[in-house]
Structure formats: C-alpha cells, structure tokens
Amino acid sequence: MKKFVVKLLFLLPILVLFMGINYVEDPANIFHKGPYEMGIIKYLMEGKNVTNVTNYDERLLQKYYIENMKQCPSTIILGSSRVMQLGSGFFKNEHLMNNGVSGASIEDLLAIYNLYETKGCEIKKIRIGLDPYFLNDNNDQSRWRVLSAEYNNCLQKIGLEKYADRDKIIESKYSRYKELWSLSYFKNSLGYLIRGVDVHYRPTTDSLNKDFTKMVDGSIFYSEVSRNSSLEVVNGYAVQSINESPMYSMREFKQLSVKYKTIFTTFISYLQQKNIEVELFISPYHPIVYDYISKENSPYKIVFEAEKYFNAYAAERHITLIGTYNPYVYHFKDSSFYDGFHCKEGALKSIIDGNMNTEITKDSLSRK
C-alpha cells in the first residue's frame, strides 16, 4: 500500500501538468465557454471587428450579442454558414445584422428571431438562407439546442407547441471537465503549446485579416489562407464533400419533412402577419457537388425537390426568392468557391445584384 501511495504521489505532478495544459491551452474553448464569447461581444459592441476568432459557440454569441446590443437592426439575416458572408457591403442603406450560424437548421431560425422579439426589437425585414437539409428529418443537427428555450418559446407563439424540444438528456455542466484527462485533447493542447498558437481574439478596424474575422454587423471574412487557396485545394474540398457518406446533413433524406415544412410555413406566416418583409436566398453549390447531385443514380436528387418546394412556396406567398443551387445559372466555375458549399464574396455579390458576371474582387467588398 505504501509503495502504491509513493507511486501515486510521484505521478501526481505529471497528472496536474497534463490537466493544466488541457485547461490553459483549451484549443476548443471547452473550459472557457461564455467568457470567450462575451469578450468578443465586448469589442463588437465598441464598434470594432474581431479577428483570430476560433472555436466559439456561435449560438451563444448570437444570444449575448442580441441581448446586449443597444440599438436593434431593421434587417436581419438568418441561415447557415452559406450566408454568413452577407454583410453591409452587399446591401446599401440598411441597418443590417447577420445572425447566420454554422449548420443552421429550422430550429435556429425560430430561436434567433425569438431573441429579437423578446428584446422588443421591431424587425422590418428578414432574409433567410435556405439549405435543402432544412427539410430533412434526419439532418443530424443538434447545435441549435443551445437555444432550445428560445426555440420552444417561438413555437408557442406560432401555435406549434407540439413540436417543442422535449429532449430529457441534459448534459451536466460539469461533464466538459472530462476533457481535462483526455489524451486526444492533450495532444491538441500540447500542439498548440509547442507551436505557440495564438488562440486569443483581437480587435481590428480591418475586414481582410490574416485570420478569420467576425464583423460588427455579424458577418464574417475568411482567413488569408482560405482566401488564397489554389483551385486544386478548393476542388479537393469539393471532392471531399461528395465522398462523405452521407453528404453533409443529408442522411436518409428520402422525402421532405412534413414537420419542418409545417414549422417553416407557419413561421413565415407569423412574420408576415407582423408586417415583416421576408426574402429568401439560395446559395449555389460548387460545380463538382452539383454535378454529383445531378447524376442519374444520385441519392441526393431530393435537393431539386426541396428547391422546387421553396420556389413554389415563395410564389404562393408573394415572397422574393433569389438564387439557386445550380452554379451554372450564374456561370460560376470552381474559382467562385472556397469549397464545395461556400461561394466567394464576389459570387454572392453577383447573385444579390442579379449580375451574371462573377468577376468581382473580394477587395471590393472589404468593409472597414
């Protein structure tokens, strides 16, 4: 027993060092969630852009930003990362806020809008980016549960309480600390320590920076590495997208969800009843991804059914819908994309402006 205690005491400093490196480096911000997002918000509230933003909880940031903002926007943008680049440079003379979040789902749309309504903001216009997996019951998106209470509250307002999130599996606030003795997390943390990786955000007056940048209007600019990626790298990402099985959020996507169609249409009707102008937006796929979906034996042809549904609904409700999943409509080539799913700023600008010419430089959208 004595020998065991001696060995334990010998190993204790090593264990403490192991756990300390995981906690201090914290490459995924597991242990500093909350303060990290509030620190970003502090700079945004001061009118400063924030660069070198990494591994933050996007939903938590939306919640903090909306709750703390001093002046409400008149226009908001909701949707996935495929619309997160749309900022004030795209829409002149609008007091705009981009509230897009990565992997957004129908639940996110309701939850984030509800944050504004709860605050008492009178939103005049909402642009919504549409992804086909919004209508997939098996989209495997769960990040929205950070805003589960807001989602449920909005469902109650629109009369769809039956779809409320009643998941009883609530993760303990202490469960994250299991990563303190995670070997895989230690490898990442140690790598950050050895390489001297700077994971702390910084305020900036620029939009085009070396690192990923969050803008005051909520939109984003990708890092210098992403902006300067070769076509070989970009096309490699696109190929990687279609090689994933299933493709992103497309698991068992065999039919359009009755549940999500009901929530979506009821939500839009609710907005229109409040005299909020709704505009829908569809961002194209990279040609490699689109060609794959278009194949005769493709398991994802329901994407076209989803787009047809969105267009029919927009026409029925007299809603403007801009864009298409088809890149060839705008003569987009691989040079118009960052990867398989995300258009470059110039390409997005050409869609918004109704311009078939995509030769627009990213610098023309730089926002100070």
Buried (B, 14 or more C-beta within 10 A) or exposed (E): EEEEEEEEEEEEEEEEEBBEBBBEBBBBBBBBBEEBBBBBBBBBBEEBBBBBBBEBBBBBBBBBBBEEBEEBBBBBBBBBBBBBBBBBBBBEEBBBBBBBBBBBBBBBBBBBBBBBBBEEBEBBBBBBBBBBBBBBBBBBBEBBBBBBEBBBBBBEBBEBEEBBBEEEEEEEEEEEBEBBEBEEBBEBBBEBEEEEBEBEBBBBEEBBBEBBBBBBBBBBBBBEEBEEBEEEBBBBBBBEBBEEEBBBBBBEBEEBBEEBBBBBEBBBEBBBEEEBBBBBBBBBBBBBBBBBBBEEEBBBEBBBBBBEBBBEBBEEBEBEBBBBBBBEEBEBBBEBBBBBBBBBBBBBBBBBEEEEEBEBEBEEBEBE
